[in-house]
């Protein structure tokens, strides 16, 4: 199963792009999965470079972000799941079965924070690619300020956008062969041409 991470500033179209790519019959677009990096960083033992897989599964099952997936996992792991990336991919396949895509060729992960964890994600999933989507900062501010979470003034919205876009640009800079940039406005105006770039 190939893997495409989508990352960007919140309210920049990560869900929009994920839904468009996930509409392909070979693709499975899952709900946001902040837990995949949060749990790894919480449990990983740097000194021994180990992570207990059953403990990781139980921690994921109790993570509120995972509960959004509405996926019931059994108490036992398949014998073939022996690594953390293997655990995540198994969970994704279980989700695919639930939504009618039991054997997806490509997993689309549209978690905005992917942009911040690019190095870790590329280490865990060496064959993965990332799409960094950028939206005009004024549109992001207009989208986020009325909400009951996040930035509620133009100054805070500007800082919110700047810091997150900078993280995405850093991912582009350090992984030029694995990260492509897409503009939200071009995706909305020319969806076919922009999606073509995402695949190549």
C-alpha positions as CSV (number, residue, x, y, z in Angstrom):
1,X,0.0,0.0,0.0
2,X,1.4,3.3,-1.1
3,X,1.0,6.3,1.2
4,X,0.4,10.0,0.5
5,X,0.5,12.4,3.4
6,X,-1.2,15.8,3.0
7,X,-0.1,18.6,5.3
8,X,-0.7,22.3,5.7
9,X,-2.0,25.0,7.8
10,X,-5.4,24.3,9.3
11,X,-8.3,25.6,7.1
12,X,-6.1,25.4,4.0
13,X,-7.9,22.6,2.2
14,X,-6.3,19.4,3.5
15,X,-9.7,17.7,3.9
16,X,-10.8,19.1,0.5
17,X,-7.7,17.7,-1.2
18,X,-8.0,14.4,0.7
19,X,-11.6,13.9,-0.3
20,X,-10.8,14.5,-4.0
21,X,-7.9,12.1,-4.0
22,X,-9.8,9.6,-1.9
23,X,-12.6,9.5,-4.4
24,X,-10.4,7.3,-6.7
25,X,-11.3,3.7,-6.5
26,X,-7.8,2.7,-5.6
27,X,-7.5,5.2,-2.8
28,X,-8.6,5.2,0.8
29,X,-8.8,8.6,2.6
30,X,-9.0,8.1,6.4
31,X,-10.1,10.6,9.0
32,X,-7.3,12.8,10.5
33,X,-4.8,10.7,12.4
34,X,-2.8,12.9,14.8
35,X,-2.5,9.8,17.0
36,X,0.0,8.2,14.7
37,X,2.8,10.6,15.6
38,X,1.5,11.5,19.1
39,X,1.5,7.9,20.4
40,X,4.9,7.2,18.8
41,X,6.5,10.2,20.4
42,X,4.9,9.4,23.7
43,X,5.9,5.7,23.9
44,X,9.2,5.6,21.9
45,X,12.2,4.8,24.1
46,X,15.1,6.7,22.5
47,X,17.8,4.9,24.5
48,X,16.7,1.4,23.6
49,X,15.1,2.5,20.3
50,X,12.1,0.3,21.0
51,X,8.4,0.6,21.2
52,X,6.0,-2.0,22.6
53,X,3.4,-2.7,19.9
54,X,0.6,-4.0,22.1
55,X,1.0,-1.0,24.4
56,X,0.9,1.3,21.3
57,X,-2.3,-0.3,20.1
58,X,-4.0,0.1,23.5
59,X,-2.8,3.7,23.7
60,X,-4.2,4.4,20.2
61,X,-7.5,2.8,21.1
62,X,-7.9,5.2,24.0
63,X,-6.8,8.3,22.0
64,X,-9.7,10.7,21.4
65,X,-8.6,11.4,17.8
66,X,-8.8,7.7,17.0
67,X,-12.3,7.4,18.5
68,X,-13.4,9.7,15.6
69,X,-12.6,6.7,13.3
70,X,-15.4,4.8,14.9
71,X,-13.4,1.6,14.5
72,X,-13.6,-1.3,17.0
73,X,-10.3,-3.1,17.3
74,X,-10.0,-6.5,19.0
75,X,-7.8,-7.3,21.9
76,X,-5.3,-9.3,19.9
77,X,-3.0,-8.2,17.1
78,X,-2.3,-10.4,14.0
79,X,1.1,-12.1,14.3
80,X,2.4,-10.3,11.2
81,X,2.1,-6.9,13.0
82,X,5.6,-6.6,14.5
83,X,6.4,-2.9,14.0
84,X,4.8,0.5,14.6
85,X,4.4,1.3,10.9
86,X,2.9,-2.2,10.5
87,X,0.4,-1.4,13.3
88,X,-0.7,1.8,11.7
89,X,-1.1,0.2,8.2
90,X,-3.1,-2.6,9.8
91,X,-5.4,-0.1,11.5
92,X,-5.8,1.6,8.1
93,X,-6.7,-1.6,6.4
94,X,-9.2,-2.4,9.1
95,X,-10.8,1.0,8.5
96,X,-10.8,0.3,4.8
97,X,-12.8,-2.9,5.4
98,X,-15.4,-1.0,7.4
99,X,-16.0,1.6,4.6
100,X,-15.9,-0.9,1.7
101,X,-12.3,-0.5,0.6
102,X,-10.7,-3.7,2.0
103,X,-7.6,-3.6,-0.1
104,X,-6.6,0.0,-1.0
105,X,-3.6,0.6,-3.2
106,X,-3.0,4.1,-1.8
107,X,-3.7,5.5,1.7
108,X,-4.4,9.2,1.7
109,X,-3.8,10.8,5.1
110,X,-4.9,14.4,5.2
111,X,-3.9,15.3,8.8
112,X,-2.8,19.0,8.7
113,X,0.0,18.4,11.3
114,X,1.8,16.1,8.9
115,X,3.7,19.1,7.7
116,X,5.3,19.4,11.1
117,X,6.3,15.7,11.4
118,X,7.6,15.2,7.9
119,X,11.0,13.8,9.0
120,X,9.5,11.3,11.4
121,X,6.8,10.2,8.9
122,X,9.4,9.7,6.2
123,X,11.5,7.6,8.6
124,X,8.6,5.4,9.6
125,X,7.2,5.1,6.0
126,X,10.2,5.3,3.7
127,X,8.2,5.0,0.5
128,X,5.7,7.8,1.4
129,X,5.2,11.1,-0.3
130,X,3.8,14.4,1.0
131,X,1.7,17.1,-0.5
132,X,2.0,20.5,1.1
133,X,-1.1,22.6,0.4
134,X,-1.0,26.4,0.9
135,X,-3.9,28.7,1.0
136,X,-3.9,32.5,0.9
137,X,-3.3,33.7,4.5
138,X,-6.2,36.2,4.2
139,X,-8.6,33.4,3.4
140,X,-7.3,31.2,6.2
141,X,-7.9,34.1,8.6
142,X,-11.4,34.7,7.4
143,X,-12.1,31.0,7.8
144,X,-10.7,30.5,11.3
145,X,-11.5,33.7,13.1
146,X,-15.3,33.0,13.4
147,X,-14.7,29.6,14.9
148,X,-14.7,28.8,18.7
149,X,-11.2,27.5,18.6
150,X,-7.9,28.9,17.3
151,X,-7.0,32.4,16.4
152,X,-9.7,35.0,16.9
153,X,-7.9,38.2,15.9
154,X,-6.2,39.1,12.7
155,X,-2.8,39.3,14.4
156,X,-3.1,35.8,15.9
157,X,-4.5,34.4,12.6
158,X,-1.5,35.8,10.7
159,X,0.9,34.2,13.2
160,X,-1.0,30.9,13.1
161,X,-0.7,30.9,9.3
162,X,2.9,32.0,9.1
163,X,4.2,29.4,11.6
164,X,2.4,26.5,10.0
165,X,3.3,27.4,6.4
166,X,6.9,27.8,7.5
167,X,6.9,24.2,8.8
168,X,5.6,23.0,5.5
169,X,8.2,25.0,3.6
170,X,10.9,23.4,5.8
171,X,9.6,20.0,4.9
172,X,9.8,21.0,1.2
173,X,13.4,22.2,1.7
174,X,14.7,19.2,3.4
175,X,12.8,16.6,1.4
176,X,12.7,18.1,-2.1
177,X,12.2,14.8,-3.8
178,X,9.3,13.7,-1.6
179,X,7.3,16.8,-1.0
180,X,5.3,18.8,-3.6
181,X,3.5,22.0,-3.1
182,X,-0.1,22.6,-4.2
183,X,-2.1,25.9,-3.9
184,X,-5.6,25.7,-2.7
185,X,-6.8,28.4,-5.1
186,X,-5.4,26.5,-8.1
187,X,-7.0,23.3,-6.8
188,X,-10.4,25.0,-6.6
189,X,-10.0,26.8,-10.0
190,X,-8.3,24.0,-12.0
191,X,-9.0,20.7,-10.1
192,X,-8.0,18.3,-12.9
193,X,-4.7,19.9,-13.7
194,X,-3.8,20.3,-10.0
195,X,-4.7,16.7,-9.1
196,X,-2.6,15.5,-12.1
197,X,0.4,17.2,-10.4
198,X,-0.4,15.4,-7.2
199,X,0.0,12.0,-8.8
200,X,3.3,12.8,-10.6
